[in-house]
Amino acid sequence: MRILLIEDNDLLAQGIMLSLGKLDFQVDHVTTVKQAEAAIHNEAISAIVLDLGLPDGNGRSLLQQWRHRGIDIPTIVLTANTDFDTKLACLDLGADDYLAKPFDVRELVARLKAIVRRHHGLNQNLLVVGALTMDLNGHEVSFRGEPVNLSRREFQLLLELAQSNGRVLTRGQLEQLTYGWDEVGSNSIEVHIHHLRKKTASELIKTVRGIGYTLAEVE
C-alpha cells in the first residue's frame, strides 16, 4: 500500500515512515501544499495522511480543493488541533478519518487499513476475487480453497492487483506499489508474476500487451 504523507514536522514524519516501512507500507513524504499538489497525481497512492498546519497553506483548504476536483483518495487528517468543530469541518469537507496528535502508530495503521477497505467496498479483512481469497490482517492467501505460500513482495503485488478492480496496472505502477523507493531489479515484477501464476493458476494474472497486468476472476 502506498501512502502520501503530508507533514512538515520532519521528526514526526521520519517516525511514521520508519514504522509504516516495517509493515511494508510505501511512503512518499512531502512537507508543503505545493509538493502535495505535485505528488497527488501519482496513480499508485492508496491513501493520504494530511497535516492541517503546513508552511505554505492550510491542509483543510487543500482537502476541500481536492474533493471539489473529484480527487477521492482516502484521507486521514492528522493534527494537534483537537477542537471538535475543526474535526467536524474536516469530515464535512471529505476527510475519511481524523487522528489527533500525539497518537500511537498502531492506531494510524489500523485506520489506514480501514479507510482503504471502505474505499474498495470491503467491510471486513477478507478480499475475495473469484477463487482467490486474501486475509489482509493475517497476510494469508488461499486459491480454490487451498492455502498459497507467498513471499512478502508477492503478497503485496497480488494485493495491489486484487484491489485495482479490474484496472490494468503498468509495470512502473507495480514497481512503485511493491518496492517504493527500494532498489528494484530490471525484471523483478515479471519474476514475481511468474511465481504467482505457478502458485495459483496461469490465467489468474492477465498480461495486457504493451500496457501491463490485470487480475482475472478465475473460478
N, C-alpha and C positions, 0 to 999 in steps of 0.2 A: 504494500500500500504506500503510495507516495503522498506526502504531506507538504503543504506550503505553510511554513511558519513565518508569521509577520510579527516580529518582536524586536524592539530596539535595545532591550537590556541584554547585552552580549553574554553576561554571566548566566542569566536565566536561560537564554536561548541555547547556550552550549550544554547546560544540564539537560534540557529537554531533548536535544539532538542525541546526546550520549545515551540517554535512557531509551528513547524510541529506536535508536540504531541497534541496541542489543536485542530488541524484539522484532527485528527485520523490517522496520519501517524505513522508507527512504524519505529524507527530509531536505527540502530546499528552504534555506533561511534568507530572508530579506529584512531590512530594517526601516524602510521608508515607503510612503504611498507610491512614489514614482517607481521604485523597484517592484513593488507588489503589482502594479498595473502591467509591467512588462512580463512578470512571471505568471500571471493568471491565464495566459493564453496557452500554457503547456497543457495539452490534452491528457497527459498522464496523471494529473493531480486528482487524487481521490477525495481529499478533504483539506480544509483550511483552519489553521489556528490563528486568530486575529486579535492583536492587542489594540486597545482603543486609542491610547496616547502615543502617537507617532511624531517624529520631529518635524515633518513637513505637512502634516494634516491630521485629520480625525478618522480613526478606524470606523466609526459609526457612519460617517458620510460615505466612506469608501464602500462599505457593505450596501448602503442604500443605492449607490450608483450601480453596483454590480447587479443587484436584483432588478433594478429598473431596466438594465440592458439584457436581462434574461440569463445572466450567469448564475446558475443554481447549485454550484458546488457546495456540498455540506460544509457548514462553517460553525466553529465554536469560538465564541468571544471570550478572550482571556484578559482579565483586567483586575487592577487593585481596587477599582471603584465598585463598592458593594451596595450602592444606592439602589433601592428596589425599583424606583421609577426608571433608572437607567437600564436595568435588566429588562423590564417590560418593553422599553423603547427599542432595545436591540432585537428582542424576539419579534416585535411587531414589524421591524424592518426586514426580517427574513433570516435572522440568526437561527440555527438549529439547536443551539445549546449555549450555555453561559457558565463560565467557571471563574470563580473569584480567586485571586492570589492572596495568601500562599495556598498551594494545593499539593496533593500527592499525585505524582506522575501516573501511578496505577489508576487513579480515577480518570485522568485525562485519556489514558489508553482505552479504558472501558467506554468512555463517552464517544471517543473517535469511532470505535468499532460499532457502537450503537447507531450513530447518525449515518454511517455508511451503509449499514444493514437496512435502515429505514429508506434511504435513498434508492436502494436497489429492490425495495419491496419485500424485504425479509423481516420477519418478526421473531426469528429465533437464530441460533448459531449454526443451523444446518443450511447449506446451499445445495440445492438439487437441480441438476440439469440432465434430463433423461435418466440414464442408468448410472450417472455419476453423482455421488454424494460426498460433500466436503464438510467436515466438522471444523468450523473456524476457530473454536476455542482450543480443541484438542489437537489441531493440525493433523487430523486423521482423514484418510480418503478411502472410499470403497467404490468399486465399479462392478455392476451386476451382482451386488451382494457380497463380493469378495474384497477383503482388505488389500490396499495397494500401498506398498512401502515407497515413499518419495523422499528425496533429499530436500533440504530447506529451499534451495533455489527452484527445484522442480515444483514444489508445492506453491510457491509464490507465483511462478509463471502460470501454472494451471488456474490458480485463483483469479488472476487478472483476466485471463481468457473467459473464465466462467462468469465473471461479473460484467463483462462487456456487452451482455445482452445481444449477442449475435453480431456485434460490430467487428469489423476487421481491424486488427492491430498490426501496425508495421513492426519490422524488426527493431527499429530505433525506439519505438514506444515500449516494446517489451524489454529492451535493454535498460531503459530508464526506470521502468517499474520494478524490474527484478534486481538490478545492480545499483541504481542510483549513481553516485559519484565513484563507486569502486571500479577498479580496472576490469575490463571485460574482454575476453578473447574474441578473435575475429569470427569464430563460428560457434560460440558458446550457446546462443539461442537455438541454433539448429541441432546441436548435440542434445540439449535438454528436451526438445520436442521429439527427437528420435527416441529417447529413453521413455518419455511419457507414452508415446504410441505403443512401444513394446510392452509396457506395463499395463496398458488398458486395451485399446483397440486402434488399429491403424487409421480408421475412419473418424476417430474422435476429434482430432485436430486437423482441420482442412487448410491446405495451402491455397491461397488466392494468388495466382501467379502474378508477379510484378508488384504486388501490394503488401501482402503479409499473411497473417494467420487468423483463423476464427474457430470457435468451438462448435461442434455439431451436436445435436440432441440425439445421441445414439441410444437405442433401447436394448 
